[in-house]
Amino acid sequence: MAESVYKVVELIGTSAESWEKAAEAAVNRAGQSLRDLRVAEIVDLDMHLENGRVLAYRAKVKLSFKYEDGAG
């Protein structure tokens, strides 16, 4: 098996409905510009609050994708 290298980026997705939808938003958006996504790791969950009310659920997601340097 050939060696592979993967790059990791960290994104924060938001949703007014749930943490799951926030994480999905991050993955879906990343998929629009990154190819060959491999793993999504939820590293943190929090909420944006205003006057004691939840405005948005936020999910910090680490995404890995296969690194291609364009040499081949």
Summary of the structure (lengths in Angstrom):
residues: 72
radius of gyration: 15.0
end to end distance: 17.1
largest distance: 55.2
contacts: 178
relative contact order: 0.34
helix: 21%
strand: 53%
